[in-house]
């Protein structure tokens, strides 16, 4: 069993100095903490895995395919593999738990 404390994940994320910090990897699933600053840019491109975002905090828009939606704390977003997507118009720092299935390659 693995148990993770959000405060520890946030400290590890800050120490890594990158937008995305992976903290769990198994063949069937990987997870990470993704943080985008207010006014920042989301540089990601489509993935070869299905993906779920859980918004811990912040406010922004997400574009998935041709559809835009607002997101905020408590929202859960599913993105099917190979679909272009990106967060934009980030009004408040966006902190996301990210789940990839199978594990991100």
Buried (B, 14 or more C-beta within 10 A) or exposed (E): EEEEEEEEBBEBBEEEEEBBBBBBEEEEBBBBBBBBEEEBEBEBEBBEBBBBBBBBEBBBBBBBEEEEEEBEEEBEBEBEEEBEBBBEEBEBBBBBBBBBBBBBE
